[in-house]
Amino acid sequence: MGCLFKFLTAVFAVLCVTAGKELSSRAAVRKLPEGLLFGAATASYQIEGGWNASDKSPSIWDTFCEIPGKIKDGTSGRDACKSYEYYQRDVEMLKFLGVDFYRFSVSWPRVLPSGFADKVSQDGIEYYSRLVDELLANGIEPSVTLYHWDLPQSLQDLGGWANPLIADWFEDYARVLYDALGDRVKLWITLNEPKQFAIYGYGKDVFAPDINSPGVGDYMAVKNLLMAHARAWHLYDKEYRPKQNGNCGITIASDFAEGISDSPADVEAGNLALDFEIGFYSHPIFSTTGGFPEKLVKRVAERSAAQGFPRSRLPELTKDEIDFIRGTSDFYGFNHYSTRFYSAEDYKSGMFEEPSYDDDVGAVSGRGEYTTAPNGYTTKIPAGIRKALNWIKDSYNSPEIMIFENGYGDYGGVNDPDRIDYYKAYLDAILDAIEVDGCNISRYTAWSLMDNFEWAQGLSVKFGLFEVDYEAEKRTRTAKTSALWYRNLIASRTLDPADNPKYEKIEF
């Protein structure tokens, strides 16, 4: 009996270890790892307002929002949360939460009204300088994104991200900000979510600038944005890092993709979708070989030939360009919201526009059996974030991962238990990725600090920890229950499944 007991105990221990790879510890109270930093994030066009303050020029989103029917509720970011006027309150909210850092972005047309570096707006620079100083005075690290989608309309008139000269323009813009803020800013993000602004802006009519050149213009933009990012990184690495001692990298939307079944065709469809969803932008930078993923290159070439093109629609990266882009990020900036499941069997030739990104992927995607909460906009699939983190670890030799966006969208309300449940489940999966899988994760960022202009959804979808009263002249901010929960999480350094704070009205 003693031997049998020892044998069963050993088997049970092995099963517990292997089960840890799949099962969450959701029922247990968990201490947060030492050194894991917590923050909140926003983006300039989504919160600042002040669309024509001082000498700021229009951005592509100012233009896009004027097109009838493009924004779901007919709103825009012209005023948004009025953070251009009331940024001090944003810092007060961050102080209330107790965050370690604040990720925000700079508006290119606010700093360079012509789009070029011939004229730098002193008012624009001073606004961001005051914000940085206010953060530092309150013990909050500024983490700055150079580009979060609000390209100057003047540059779009010249082709925007489809024009290879944008690499020059972006490097000049980066230099202006490194000079103005780099003595105090030690963490730079060049571009936020390349897929979203390239594919949805140049290959679809979903986002600005509404070019809608599927499978052609969007792929031109992808190559050019990679070159622009690399230029900004090399500039920082060679000229500014030695005297400013900061870090610079890119942030990539890393929602997971997998086959809807375990059939070989669906598994392969999920793997190819990962190359299109994430690898398109990460492989040239983080892989040891550089360049675009081989299967993606092969697929686009085959579809291009079948469609009668004399060459692949995917612009080629030369050996010099591959070498120039490879290794140009000091960390992996990681944004994640949910997971999509891909079916190869449901895909039929001609069901998507040809050519197009969707047709090149060659599979039908959806959320599978998962559904959102009644008031929800974001589908909660926490296992996906752990899989995505592991995919990056395994694909790119375990880079330092900084999670710069993760959050839950709903349709409003200060008492938001679904958002709290989402954060709990995703943080639990992240802790598994750290403690069980060995993922090198150094930061976690809640998206977003407050409700804001949510791109094509306008003001209808809410991601904020704080509610914004858009009818109030000063855009009163009110802490949601999730803000109280996030504050408790950071203060206690503990993920407690039983922590469900009561709503308490706190305004800023």
KEKOLDREN-825535 format. One record per residue: residue in three letters; x, y, z of N, C-alpha, C in turn. Coordinates in steps of 0.1 Angstrom, whole numbers, plus 5000, padded with zeros to 4 digits. Layout:
ALAXYZXYZXYZ...
This chain:
MET500849885000500050005000500950135000GLY502050125008502950245008503550274995CYS503950164988504550184974503550244965LEU502350184965501250234956500950374959PHE500950414972500650554975501750644970LYS502950604971504050684966503950704951PHE503650584944503550594930502450684925LEU501250674932500150764928500450904931THR501150934942501551074946502451124935ALA503351044930504351094920503551124907VAL502651034903501851054891501051174892PHE500451194904499651324906500451444905ALA501651444910502551554909502951584895VAL503151484887503451504872502251564865LEU501151514868499851564862499651704866CYS499951744878499751884882500751974874VAL501951934872502952014865502452034851THR502051914844501651924830500352004829ALA499451984838498152054837498352204839GLY499452244846499752384847499952454834LYS500352374824500552434810499252474804GLU498152414808496852434802495852504811LEU495952474824494852524833495352654840SER494352744843494652864850494552844865SER495152934872495052924887494053024892ARG492953024885491953134887491353134901ALA491353024908490753014921491653064932ALA492953084929493953104939494253254939VAL494653304952495153434953496653424949ARG497053524940498453514935499153644937LYS500353634942501253754943501853794930LEU501853924927502453964914503953964915PRO504653924904506053914904506754044907GLU507854034915508654154918509154214904GLY509154344903509654404891508654424880LEU507454354881506454374870505854514872LEU505954594862505454734863504054744857PHE503254834863501854854859501554994854GLY500855004843500555134838499155144832ALA498855254826497655284818498055354806ALA497155344795497555404782496455484776THR496855574767495855654759496555684746ALA495955754737496555794724496055934721SER496856014715496656154713495256194707TYR494956134695493756174688492556124696GLN492656024704491555964711491156044724ILE492056134729491756204741491956354741GLU492856404733493356534734492356644731GLY491556624720490756734715491756844710GLY491356964711492257074707492657054692TRP491657014684492056974670492657084662ASN492257214665492857324658493557424667ALA493957384679494557474689495857514683SER496157644686497457704682497657684667ASP498857624663499157604649498957464644LYS498357374652498157234648497457234635SER497857144626497257114613496356994614PRO495456974604494556854604495356724603SER494856624610495456484608494456404599ILE494956284595494056204586492756164593TRP492756164606491556134614490656254614ASP491156374615490256484613489556484600THR490256444590489656434576488656324575PHE489056204580488256084579486856104586CYS486956164598485756184606484656274599GLU485156354589484256444582483456364571ILE483856244568483156164558481956104564PRO480756134558479456074564479555924564GLY479155864576478955724577480255654581LYS481355714582482655644585482655614600ILE482155704609482155684623480755644628LYS480755534635479455474638478455564644ASP478855654653477855734660477955884655GLY478755904644478856034639479756134647THR480456084656481256174665482656184659SER483556254666484956264661485856294673GLY487156314671488056344681488356494682ARG487556574676487756724677487956774691ASP487056724700487156764714487556654723ALA486956534720487256414728487156434743CYS488256404750488256424765488856554769LYS489256634759489856764762491056764771SER491856654768493156644776494156744772TYR494056804761494956914757494857034767GLU493557054772493357154782493557104796TYR493056984799492956934813493856814816TYR495056814810495956704812496356684827GLN496356784835496656774849495756674856ARG494456674852493456584858493856434854ASP494356424842494756284838495856234847VAL496756324850497856284859497356254873GLU496356334877495756304890495056164891MET494456134880493855994879494855884879LEU495955914872497055814872497655794886LYS497755914893498255914907497355834916PHE496055854914495055784922495155634920LEU495455584907495555444904496855384910GLY497855474912499155424917500055364906VAL499855394894500555324883502055364883ASP502855284877504355304876504655394864PHE503855384854504155454841502855484834TYR502955584825501755624816502255624802ARG501555544794501855534780500955634772PHE501455734766500655824758501355844744SER500655904735501255934722501356074719VAL502256114710502356254705501656264692SER500956374690500256404677501256474668TRP501556404657502556454647502156584642PRO500856614638500556744632500456854643ARG500456814656500556924666501956974668VAL502956884666504356914668504956974655LEU504556914643505056954630503856994622PRO503357114622502157144615502157124600SER503357134594503457104579503656954577GLY503956884587504356744586505856724585PHE506556834581507956824579508656904591ALA509956884592510656934604511157084601ASP510557144591511057284588510457384598LYS509357344604508757434614508257354625VAL508857374637508457304649507557394657SER506357344661505457414669505857424683GLN506257544688506657554702505557524712ASP504257564708503157534716502957384717GLY503057314706502957164706503957104715ILE505257144713506357084721506157114736GLU505757234739505557274753504457194760TYR503357164752502357084758502856954763TYR503556884754504056754758505156764769SER505956874768506956884778506356914792ARG505256984793504557004805503956874810LEU503356794801502856664805503956574811VAL505056564804506156484809506556534823ASP506756664825507156714838506156684849GLU504856694845503856674855503856524859LEU504056434850504156294853505356264862LEU506456314859507656294867507556354881ALA506956464882506756534895505856444904ASN505056354898504156274905504656124906GLY505956104902506555974903506055874893ILE505555924881505055834871505955844859GLU506455734854507355734842506555764829PRO507055854821506455874808506955774798SER506055704791506355614780505655664768VAL506455704758505955784747505955714734THR504755714727504555654714504655774704LEU505555754694505755854684504555864674TYR504055744671502955744661501855644665HIS500655704668499455624671498355674662TRP498655674649497755674638497355814633ASP497655924640497256054635498256124626LEU498456074614499356124604498856264599PRO499856364598499456494592498756474578GLN497656534576496956524563497856564551SER498756664554499656714544500556604539LEU500956514547501756404543500956294536GLN499756274540498856184533498656224519ASP498556354517498256414504499456374494LEU500556344500501756304492501956144492GLY500956074497500955934497500955864510GLY501355944520501355884534502355764535TRP501855664541502655544544502855464531ALA502155494520502455424508503655494500ASN504155604505505255674499506555634506PRO507555574499508755534506509455644513LEU509255774509509955884515509455914529ILE508355844533507955864547508955814557ALA509855724553510955694562511855814566ASP512055894556512756024559511956114568TRP510756134565509856224572509756174587PHE509556044589509355994602510656004610GLU511855984604513055994611513256144616ASP512956234607513056374611512156414622TYR510856364622509956384633510456324646ALA511056194645511556134657512656214663ARG513556274655514656354659514156474667VAL513056534663512556654670512156614684LEU511456504685511056454698512156404707TYR513056334701514256294709514956414715ASP515056514707515756644711514956714722ALA513656714720512856794729512556724743LEU512356594742511856524754512856414759GLY513856384751514656264754515456274767ASP515656394772516456414785515556364796ARG514256344794513356304805512656174802VAL512456144789511756024784512755914781LYS512555804788513555694787512955574780LEU511655574776511055464769510255514757TRP510655484745510055524733509455414725ILE508255434720507655334710507555414697THR508055354687508055414674506655414668LEU506055294665504755284659503855194667ASN502655224667501655144674500755064664GLU500754934665499954844658499954874643PRO501054834636501254844622500054784614LYS499654664618498554604610497354694609GLN496954754620495654824621495754954612PHE496855024612496755144604497155114589ALA497855004587498254974573497154894566ILE496754784572495754704565494354764565TYR493954824576492554884577492555024571GLY493655084570493755224564494055234550TYR494855134545495255134531494755024523GLY494254914530493654804523492254784524LYS491654864534490154854536489755004538ASP488455014539487855154541487355164556VAL488055094565487555094579488255214587PHE489455244584490255344592490755444582ALA491155564588491855664580493155604575PRO493655634563493155744554492155704544ASP491555574545490455534536490955524522ILE492155464520492655444506492055324499ASN491755214507491055104501491755044489SER493055014490493754944479494154804484PRO493254714484493454584491494554504484GLY495354444492496454354487497554424479VAL497454554478498454634471498954744480GLY498154844481498454964489498854934503ASP498054844509498354804523499754744525TYR500154654515501454594516502554694513MET502354784504503354894503503554964516ALA502454994523502555064536503254984546VAL503054854546503754764556505354774554LYS505754764541507254774539507754914544ASN507055014540507555154543507555184558LEU506555134565506455154580507555084587LEU507954964582509054894588510354964585MET510555024574511755104571511755234580ALA510555294581510455414589510855384604HIS510255274609510555234623512055214624ALA512655134615514055104616514955234616ARG514555334608515255454607515255524621ALA514055534627513855594640514655524651TRP514655394650515455314660516955334658HIS517455324646518855344644519355484648LEU518455584645518755724649518955724664TYR517955664672518055674686519355594691ASP519455474685520555394690521955454688LYS522155524677523455574674523755714680GLU522655804679522955934683522355974697TYR521355904702520655954714520855854726ARG520955724723521055634734522355664743PRO523455694736524755714744524555824754LYS523755934751523656044760522356044768GLN521355974763520055974770519755844777ASN520355734774520255614781518855554782GLY518155564771516755504771516655384762ASN515455344760515155224752514155264741CYS514155194730513255224719512855094712GLY511555094709511054974702509754994695ILE509054894691507854894684506754814691THR505454854689504354784695503554714685ILE503254584686502554514676501354454681ALA500154464675498954404679499154254678SER499054184689499354034689498153954694ASP496953974688495853894691496253754685PHE495753644692496153514688495253464677ALA495753374669495053304658495353154659GLU494253074657494452934657493352864649GLY493552744645492552674638491352644646ILE490152644640488952624647488752474651SER489452384645489552244649490952194648ASP491152074652492452014651492751944638SER491951964628492251904615493451964610PRO494251894602495551944596495352074589ALA494252084581493952204573493652324582ASP492852304592492552414601493752454609VAL494552364614495852394621496752474612GLU496952434600497752514591497252644588ALA495852654587495252784585495552884596GLY495452824609495752904620497152954621ASN498152864617499552904617499853014606LEU499152994594499353094584498753234588ALA497653224595496953344600497853414610LEU498553344618499553404628500653474621ASP501053424610502153494602501553624596PHE500353624592499653744586499353844598GLU498853794609498353874620499553944628ILE500553864630501653904639502953904631GLY503353794625504653774619504953874608PHE503953924601504154014590505054134595TYR504854174608505454294613506554254623SER506454144630507454104640508554024634HIS508353944624509453854619510553934613PRO510354044605511454124600512354184611ILE511754214622512454274633513054184643PHE512354074647512753994659513353854655SER513053814643513653684639515153694636THR515853574637517253574635517553594620THR516653554611516853564597516353694591GLY515353754597514753874592513953844580GLY513353954574512453934563511053894567PHE510253894557508853844559508753694561PRO507753644568507653504570507553424557GLU508253314556508353244543507053194538LYS506153144546504853094542503953204537LEU504053324543503353444539503853484525VAL505153494523505653534511505253434500LYS505253304502504853204493503353224489ARG502553244499501053254497500753374489VAL501353484492501053604484501553594470ALA502653534468503153514454502253424446GLU501753314452500953224445499553284442ARG499053364451497753424448497953534438SER499053604438499353714428499453654414ALA500153544413500253474400498953424395ALA498053364404496753314400495853434395GLN496153554401495253674397495853744385GLY496953694379497453754367498453864369PHE498953884381500053984383501353934378PRO502154014372503453974367504453944378ARG504253994389505053964401504253974414SER504853924425504153934437503654074441ARG502454084447502054214452502754254464LEU503454164471504154194483505554254479PRO505754384483507054444479508254364485GLU509254344477510454274482511254354491LEU511754284501512854344510514154304505THR515054394501516354354497517154304508LYS518354244505519154194516519654314525ASP519954424520520354544528519254584537GLU517954584531516854634539516554534550ILE516654404547516454294557517454314569ASP518654334565519754354576519454484583PHE518954594577518754714583517554714593ILE516554634590515354624599515554524610ARG516354414607516454314618517154364630GLY516554334642517154364655516754504659THR515854574653515654714656514554734666SER514654664677513654694689514354644701ASP514354724712514954684724513954594733PHE512754584728511754504735510654464726TYR509854374729508654344721507454414727GLY506954524721505754584726504554504721PHE503654464730502654364728501254424732ASN500354424722498954464725498154334723HIS497154314731496254194729494954224735TYR493854174728492554184733491754054732SER491953974721491153854720491853754711THR491053654706491553544698490553524686ARG491053484675490253444664490553304659PHE489553234655489653094651489453084636TYR490253004629490253004614489852864609SER489052874599488552744592488952744578ALA489752644574490152634560489052574551GLU488252484557487152424550486052514546ASP485752614554484752714551485152814540TYR486452824538486952924528486652874514LYS486152964505485952924491486553044483SER487153004472487753104463486653204458GLY486853324459485953424455485053484466MET485153434478484353484489484853614494PHE486153644492486653774496487153844483GLU487153974484487654054473489054004469GLU489254004456490553964450491154074442PRO492354114445493254074456492854134469SER493254074480492954144493493754064504TYR493954124515494654064526493853944531ASP492453954532491653844536491753724527ASP491753754514491853644504493253574505ASP494253654508495653604509495753514521VAL495053544532495053454544494453324540GLY493353324533492753204527492053114537ALA491353184547490553104556489553204562VAL488453144568487353214574487653224589SER487453344594487753364609486553404616GLY486553364629485453404638485853384652ARG484953394662485253374676484853244681GLY484453144672484153014676482953004685GLU483052934696481952914705481853034716TYR482853124715482853224725481953334722THR481353394732480453514730480753614740THR480453734737480653844747479553854757ALA479853934768478853954778477754044772PRO476554044777475454124771475854274769ASN476654334778477054474776478454484770GLY478954364764480354364760480554394745TYR481754434743482254464729483354364726THR484154334736485354254735485054104740THR485454014732485253874735486353824745LYS486053764756486953724766487453584764ILE488653564759489353434757490753444763PRO490853434776492153454783493153354779ALA492853234775493853134771494653184759GLY494053274751494653324739495853414742ILE495753494753496953584756498153494760ARG497953394767499053304771499653234759LYS498853194750499353134737500153234729ALA499653354728500353454720501653484727LEU501653504740502953534747503953414744ASN503453294745504353184742504853174728TRP503953204719504353204705505453304702ILE505453424708506453524707507753474714LYS507653414726508753364733509453254724ASP508753164719509253054711509753094698SER509153194692509453234678510753324678TYR510953404689511953504688512953504700ASN513153384705514253364715513953444727SER512753444732512353494745512753644747PRO512253734738512553874740511853924753GLU512254044758511554114768510254164762ILE509154124769507854164764507254264773MET506854384767506154484774504654484769ILE503754454778502354454774501854594775PHE501554664763501254804763499754824761GLU498954724758497554744757496854604760ASN495854604769495054494772493854554779GLY492654524774491454584780490154534774TYR489054584780487754534777486854644773GLY486154634761485254734757483854694760ASP483054794765481654774767480854894762TYR479654904765478755024760478455114771GLY479155114782479055214793478555164806GLY478755254816478355224830479555224839VAL479355294851480455304860480655174868ASN479555094870479654964877479954864866ASP481154814864481554734853482254604857PRO481454514863482054384867482554304856ASP482054314844482554234832484054274829ARG484254404830485654454828486654394838ILE486154394851487054344862487254194860ASP486254124856486353974853487353954842TYR487254034832488154024820489654044825TYR489854154832491254184837491754064846LYS490954014855491353914864491753784856ALA490953754846491253624838492453644830TYR492653764824493853784815495053794823LEU495053864834496253874843496553734849ASP495553654852495853514856496653434846ALA496153454833496853384822498253434820ILE498453564822499753634820500653574831LEU500153564843501053514854501453364851ASP500553284845500853154841501953154831ALA501853254821502953264811504253304817ILE504253374828505553414835506053304843GLU505153244852505653154862505753014858VAL504952974848504952834844505752824831ASP505552914822506152904808507452984807GLY507753064816509053134815509053254805CYS507953314802507853434794508453554801ASN509253634794509953744800509153874798ILE508253894808507254004807507654104818SER507854224814508254324824507254434827ARG506254454818505254554820503854504816TYR502854564823501454544819500754674819THR499954704808499254824807497754804804ALA496954874812495554864810495154964799TRP494354924789493755014780492255014783SER491755134786492555264786492355334799LEU493055444801492855524813491455574814MET490855614803489455664804488755634791ASP487455644791486655634779487155744769ASN487255704756487755804746487155774733PHE487655844723487155834709487755704704GLU486855604702487355464698487255444683TRP487955534676488155514661486855504654ALA486655404646485455394638484155374646GLN484355334659483155314668482755444674GLY483555554673483255684679483355674694LEU482355744700482255744715481355634720SER480855544711479855444715480455334724VAL481755294721482355184728483255244739LYS483255184751483955234762485055134767PHE486255174767487355094773487955144786GLY487455254791488155324801487955274815LEU488955294824488855274838488055394844PHE488055504837487255624842486255654831GLU485055684835483955734826484155884824VAL483855924811484056064808482656114804ASP482256224810480956294807481156384796TYR480756344784481056424772480056544771GLU479056554779478156664779478756774788ALA479656744797480156844806481256924799GLU481257054801482257144795483757094798LYS483957054810485357014814485556864814ARG484556794807484656654806485056584819THR484156594828484256534842484556384840ARG485656334847485956194847485556134861THR484956014860484455944872485055804872ALA485655774883486255634885485155534884LYS485355434875484555314875484955214886THR484155114888484555014898485854944894SER486054934881487354874876488554954880ALA488355094881489455174885489855144900LEU488755124908489055094922489754954923TRP489254864915489854734915491354734910TYR491654814900493054824895493954894905ARG493354984912494055054923494454954934ASN493554874938493754774948494854674943LEU494754634931495654534925497054584926ILE497254714922498654774922499154794936ALA498254844945498654864959499054744967SER498254634965498454514972499454414966ARG499754444953500554354945500054214945THR498754204945498054074947496854064937LEU496753944930495653924921494753824929ASP493653884934492753814943491353794936PRO490953674933489653654926488453704934ALA488653714947487553764955487453914957ASP488353984951488354134952487354194942ASN486254234948485154294940484754414947PRO485454534945485154644953483754704950LYS483154764960481854834959482054964951TYR481155004943481255124936481155244946GLU482055334943482155464951482455574942LYS481555674942481655784933482855874936ILE483855874927485055964928485256034915GLU485156164915485256244903486556324902PHE486956344890488156424887487756534876
